[in-house]
Amino acid sequence: MGEIISIINQKGGCGKTTTAVNLSSALAILGKKVLIVDIDPQANATTGFGVNKATLNSTIYSIISGEAKIEDTIQETMIPDLYIIPSNLALSGAEVELTSQIGYHTILKEAIDPIKNGFDYIFIDAPPSLGILTLNALVAGDSIIIPIQAEYYALEGMADLLKTMKLVENRLKSPCPIKGILLTLYDGRTRLGREVYQEIKNFFFPQEYIFKTIIPRNIRLAEAPSHGKPCIIYDKDCKGSKAYLKLAEELIKMEDEK
């Protein structure tokens, strides 16, 4: 049975899309069948796979608006067994449109569930906000990954995210278990990076929620999207690619130990 994992943090610049693109790529390279669903109107995950968002006819918006079936929006990527449902700017109007629909918070879940068992993992790349699209990602996900950058303002807004998760669980009867907290943009040479990591471990989340794998600050990870490639294709030997492969292995091991 496939697992839907939403990657969420309302704060921008935390490595959310970088994680969605590179973790899904690493899992596919390790033999898993993976789908990434881009529900961010900025469509960074879409362009991260070299898809021209300006020429798309069918996107996640086509599904949300009822104009297309989900099967018709799935596209192959350059990596075997890795697929994407792309996004573009048309999605920016979806939040207003969704509010007029009954059960607007379950539209994404109802769209994805019929294809869920066709994949080992489905990743939802949510926008950097706590709006209706992110609410749909929370409801649709079986679990969530929260990337947190090793910077001073990293924990700002986390209380709001956890509150939203609790509301989704209590009011919508849709639990959002945390699959893991992922430390990103980490530079162990700086005192700040070490302090943020220690703060996360000691004061904010229980230790078992934190992935053992840490994603380093790495120039190749930053460069890869401009070439329309996951970093593991752009430079498979860099520290960033190796870290995401290690994270993929950790995720697989977690499933095997269930």
Buried (B, 14 or more C-beta within 10 A) or exposed (E): EBBBBBBBBBBEEBBBBBBBBBBBBBBBBBEBBBBBBBBBBBBBBBBBBBBEBEEBEBBBBBBBBEEBBBEEBBBEBEBEBBBBBBBBEBBBEBBEEBEEEEEBBBBBBBBBBEBBEEBBBBBBBBBBBBBBBBBBBBBBBBBBBBBBBBBEEBBEBBEEBBEBBEEBBEEBEBBBEBBBBBBBBBEEEEEEBBEBBEBBBEEBBEEEBBBEBBBBBBEBBBBBBEEBBBBBBBBEEBBBBBBBBBBBBEBBEEEEEE
